[in-house]
């Protein structure tokens, strides 16, 4: 399975972006998916996850209702709004190798990773 993330860019404070992640080699219909990010000079952190059925989500504490994760059979999305400078990071999509998993928050539960897309929020 290969994941290709896109949609990052430069946005002003308070703006919105929609990240996409296209999967090839496997359908995402029964796959847990997630987004993580790595701010400059900091460790990777959990952003959001969506379980295999699409009915269960988890979000990082900092999200506070600003982001929404979704998926279809071939893509994972992260809709981000009210962006702040602290949201500046490289964003990575991820997918679980197993089927019918939960909405994991730990990166170790994800086996496939995209290459990252940069989001920069300017003040």
ChimeraX commands (.cxc) that place a marker at each C-alpha (Angstrom):
marker #1 position 0.00,0.00,0.00 radius 0.5
marker #1 position 1.26,3.44,-0.90 radius 0.5
marker #1 position -0.11,6.68,0.48 radius 0.5
marker #1 position 0.30,10.01,-1.26 radius 0.5
marker #1 position -0.56,13.12,0.74 radius 0.5
marker #1 position -1.36,16.48,-0.79 radius 0.5
marker #1 position -3.14,19.73,-0.07 radius 0.5
marker #1 position -0.66,21.46,2.19 radius 0.5
marker #1 position 0.42,25.03,1.68 radius 0.5
marker #1 position 0.72,28.49,3.13 radius 0.5
marker #1 position -2.37,29.91,4.82 radius 0.5
marker #1 position -3.07,32.89,7.04 radius 0.5
marker #1 position -4.19,32.66,10.63 radius 0.5
marker #1 position -7.84,31.68,10.80 radius 0.5
marker #1 position -7.78,30.13,7.36 radius 0.5
marker #1 position -8.68,26.64,6.21 radius 0.5
marker #1 position -7.04,23.82,4.33 radius 0.5
marker #1 position -8.15,20.39,3.20 radius 0.5
marker #1 position -5.50,17.70,3.15 radius 0.5
marker #1 position -5.97,14.59,1.02 radius 0.5
marker #1 position -4.21,11.27,1.05 radius 0.5
marker #1 position -4.67,8.85,-1.81 radius 0.5
marker #1 position -4.12,5.15,-1.26 radius 0.5
marker #1 position -3.00,2.78,-3.95 radius 0.5
marker #1 position -2.79,-0.97,-3.74 radius 0.5
marker #1 position -5.67,-1.40,-1.35 radius 0.5
marker #1 position -9.15,-0.14,-0.64 radius 0.5
marker #1 position -9.68,1.81,2.57 radius 0.5
marker #1 position -13.21,0.53,3.12 radius 0.5
marker #1 position -12.26,-1.61,6.15 radius 0.5
marker #1 position -9.12,0.24,7.19 radius 0.5
marker #1 position -8.37,2.50,10.12 radius 0.5
marker #1 position -6.74,5.71,8.93 radius 0.5
marker #1 position -5.11,8.61,10.66 radius 0.5
marker #1 position -3.19,11.85,10.46 radius 0.5
marker #1 position -0.11,12.81,12.43 radius 0.5
marker #1 position 2.06,15.88,12.30 radius 0.5
marker #1 position 5.59,16.97,13.12 radius 0.5
marker #1 position 5.97,20.65,14.02 radius 0.5
marker #1 position 9.40,22.15,13.34 radius 0.5
marker #1 position 11.89,21.02,15.95 radius 0.5
marker #1 position 9.32,18.91,17.79 radius 0.5
marker #1 position 8.28,15.30,18.03 radius 0.5
marker #1 position 5.57,13.73,15.91 radius 0.5
marker #1 position 2.10,14.05,17.41 radius 0.5
marker #1 position -1.28,12.49,16.84 radius 0.5
marker #1 position -3.83,14.61,15.00 radius 0.5
marker #1 position -6.84,12.44,14.15 radius 0.5
marker #1 position -7.95,8.90,13.39 radius 0.5
marker #1 position -11.00,7.23,11.93 radius 0.5
marker #1 position -11.85,3.61,12.51 radius 0.5
marker #1 position -12.55,1.11,9.77 radius 0.5
marker #1 position -16.30,1.70,9.64 radius 0.5
marker #1 position -16.01,5.45,9.69 radius 0.5
marker #1 position -18.20,5.68,12.77 radius 0.5
marker #1 position -15.54,6.29,15.42 radius 0.5
marker #1 position -13.05,9.13,15.54 radius 0.5
marker #1 position -10.32,10.37,17.82 radius 0.5
marker #1 position -8.65,13.76,17.79 radius 0.5
marker #1 position -5.65,15.26,19.48 radius 0.5
marker #1 position -6.46,17.54,22.41 radius 0.5
marker #1 position -5.25,20.59,20.52 radius 0.5
marker #1 position -7.78,20.08,17.72 radius 0.5
marker #1 position -10.70,21.41,19.78 radius 0.5
marker #1 position -13.28,20.90,17.07 radius 0.5
marker #1 position -11.31,22.61,14.31 radius 0.5
marker #1 position -10.41,19.53,12.24 radius 0.5
marker #1 position -12.50,16.77,10.70 radius 0.5
marker #1 position -11.17,13.47,9.40 radius 0.5
marker #1 position -13.05,11.50,6.78 radius 0.5
marker #1 position -12.42,8.87,4.15 radius 0.5
marker #1 position -13.84,7.12,1.16 radius 0.5
marker #1 position -12.65,3.91,-0.48 radius 0.5
marker #1 position -9.44,5.41,-1.80 radius 0.5
marker #1 position -8.74,8.65,0.03 radius 0.5
marker #1 position -8.37,10.06,3.50 radius 0.5
marker #1 position -9.17,13.70,4.17 radius 0.5
marker #1 position -8.38,16.16,6.91 radius 0.5
marker #1 position -10.45,19.33,6.81 radius 0.5
marker #1 position -8.75,21.98,8.93 radius 0.5
marker #1 position -10.21,25.33,9.89 radius 0.5
marker #1 position -9.35,28.18,12.24 radius 0.5
marker #1 position -5.69,27.44,11.65 radius 0.5
marker #1 position -3.14,28.92,14.01 radius 0.5
marker #1 position 0.64,29.37,13.75 radius 0.5
marker #1 position 1.11,26.42,16.10 radius 0.5
marker #1 position -0.54,24.20,13.49 radius 0.5
marker #1 position 2.49,24.71,11.27 radius 0.5
marker #1 position 3.91,21.24,10.66 radius 0.5
marker #1 position 4.51,18.47,8.20 radius 0.5
marker #1 position 1.33,16.41,8.12 radius 0.5
marker #1 position 1.45,12.67,7.52 radius 0.5
marker #1 position -1.38,10.30,6.67 radius 0.5
marker #1 position -1.28,6.74,7.88 radius 0.5
marker #1 position -3.20,3.49,7.52 radius 0.5
marker #1 position -3.47,0.27,9.48 radius 0.5
marker #1 position -2.40,-2.95,7.82 radius 0.5
marker #1 position -5.12,-4.92,9.59 radius 0.5
marker #1 position -8.80,-4.64,8.77 radius 0.5
marker #1 position -11.60,-3.58,11.09 radius 0.5
marker #1 position -9.40,-1.84,13.62 radius 0.5
marker #1 position -10.23,0.89,16.10 radius 0.5
marker #1 position -9.58,4.62,16.03 radius 0.5
marker #1 position -6.02,4.35,17.23 radius 0.5
marker #1 position -4.04,7.26,18.61 radius 0.5
marker #1 position -0.65,5.58,18.81 radius 0.5
marker #1 position 1.53,5.74,15.71 radius 0.5
marker #1 position 2.70,2.18,16.32 radius 0.5
marker #1 position -0.73,0.93,15.25 radius 0.5
marker #1 position -0.24,2.30,11.76 radius 0.5
marker #1 position 1.80,0.40,9.21 radius 0.5
marker #1 position 1.61,2.53,6.08 radius 0.5
marker #1 position 2.68,6.16,5.93 radius 0.5
marker #1 position 2.49,8.92,3.38 radius 0.5
marker #1 position 5.40,11.17,2.57 radius 0.5
marker #1 position 4.05,14.23,4.37 radius 0.5
marker #1 position 2.63,17.52,3.20 radius 0.5
marker #1 position 3.74,20.85,4.68 radius 0.5
marker #1 position 1.25,23.22,6.27 radius 0.5
marker #1 position 2.48,26.68,7.17 radius 0.5
marker #1 position 0.24,29.14,8.98 radius 0.5
marker #1 position 1.41,32.74,8.87 radius 0.5
marker #1 position 0.43,35.37,11.41 radius 0.5
marker link #1:1,2 radius 0.2
marker link #1:2,3 radius 0.2
marker link #1:3,4 radius 0.2
marker link #1:4,5 radius 0.2
marker link #1:5,6 radius 0.2
marker link #1:6,7 radius 0.2
marker link #1:7,8 radius 0.2
marker link #1:8,9 radius 0.2
marker link #1:9,10 radius 0.2
marker link #1:10,11 radius 0.2
marker link #1:11,12 radius 0.2
marker link #1:12,13 radius 0.2
marker link #1:13,14 radius 0.2
marker link #1:14,15 radius 0.2
marker link #1:15,16 radius 0.2
marker link #1:16,17 radius 0.2
marker link #1:17,18 radius 0.2
marker link #1:18,19 radius 0.2
marker link #1:19,20 radius 0.2
marker link #1:20,21 radius 0.2
marker link #1:21,22 radius 0.2
marker link #1:22,23 radius 0.2
marker link #1:23,24 radius 0.2
marker link #1:24,25 radius 0.2
marker link #1:25,26 radius 0.2
marker link #1:26,27 radius 0.2
marker link #1:27,28 radius 0.2
marker link #1:28,29 radius 0.2
marker link #1:29,30 radius 0.2
marker link #1:30,31 radius 0.2
marker link #1:31,32 radius 0.2
marker link #1:32,33 radius 0.2
marker link #1:33,34 radius 0.2
marker link #1:34,35 radius 0.2
marker link #1:35,36 radius 0.2
marker link #1:36,37 radius 0.2
marker link #1:37,38 radius 0.2
marker link #1:38,39 radius 0.2
marker link #1:39,40 radius 0.2
marker link #1:40,41 radius 0.2
marker link #1:41,42 radius 0.2
marker link #1:42,43 radius 0.2
marker link #1:43,44 radius 0.2
marker link #1:44,45 radius 0.2
marker link #1:45,46 radius 0.2
marker link #1:46,47 radius 0.2
marker link #1:47,48 radius 0.2
marker link #1:48,49 radius 0.2
marker link #1:49,50 radius 0.2
marker link #1:50,51 radius 0.2
marker link #1:51,52 radius 0.2
marker link #1:52,53 radius 0.2
marker link #1:53,54 radius 0.2
marker link #1:54,55 radius 0.2
marker link #1:55,56 radius 0.2
marker link #1:56,57 radius 0.2
marker link #1:57,58 radius 0.2
marker link #1:58,59 radius 0.2
marker link #1:59,60 radius 0.2
marker link #1:60,61 radius 0.2
marker link #1:61,62 radius 0.2
marker link #1:62,63 radius 0.2
marker link #1:63,64 radius 0.2
marker link #1:64,65 radius 0.2
marker link #1:65,66 radius 0.2
marker link #1:66,67 radius 0.2
marker link #1:67,68 radius 0.2
marker link #1:68,69 radius 0.2
marker link #1:69,70 radius 0.2
marker link #1:70,71 radius 0.2
marker link #1:71,72 radius 0.2
marker link #1:72,73 radius 0.2
marker link #1:73,74 radius 0.2
marker link #1:74,75 radius 0.2
marker link #1:75,76 radius 0.2
marker link #1:76,77 radius 0.2
marker link #1:77,78 radius 0.2
marker link #1:78,79 radius 0.2
marker link #1:79,80 radius 0.2
marker link #1:80,81 radius 0.2
marker link #1:81,82 radius 0.2
marker link #1:82,83 radius 0.2
marker link #1:83,84 radius 0.2
marker link #1:84,85 radius 0.2
marker link #1:85,86 radius 0.2
marker link #1:86,87 radius 0.2
marker link #1:87,88 radius 0.2
marker link #1:88,89 radius 0.2
marker link #1:89,90 radius 0.2
marker link #1:90,91 radius 0.2
marker link #1:91,92 radius 0.2
marker link #1:92,93 radius 0.2
marker link #1:93,94 radius 0.2
marker link #1:94,95 radius 0.2
marker link #1:95,96 radius 0.2
marker link #1:96,97 radius 0.2
marker link #1:97,98 radius 0.2
marker link #1:98,99 radius 0.2
marker link #1:99,100 radius 0.2
marker link #1:100,101 radius 0.2
marker link #1:101,102 radius 0.2
marker link #1:102,103 radius 0.2
marker link #1:103,104 radius 0.2
marker link #1:104,105 radius 0.2
marker link #1:105,106 radius 0.2
marker link #1:106,107 radius 0.2
marker link #1:107,108 radius 0.2
marker link #1:108,109 radius 0.2
marker link #1:109,110 radius 0.2
marker link #1:110,111 radius 0.2
marker link #1:111,112 radius 0.2
marker link #1:112,113 radius 0.2
marker link #1:113,114 radius 0.2
marker link #1:114,115 radius 0.2
marker link #1:115,116 radius 0.2
marker link #1:116,117 radius 0.2
marker link #1:117,118 radius 0.2
marker link #1:118,119 radius 0.2
marker link #1:119,120 radius 0.2
marker link #1:120,121 radius 0.2
marker link #1:121,122 radius 0.2
marker link #1:122,123 radius 0.2
view
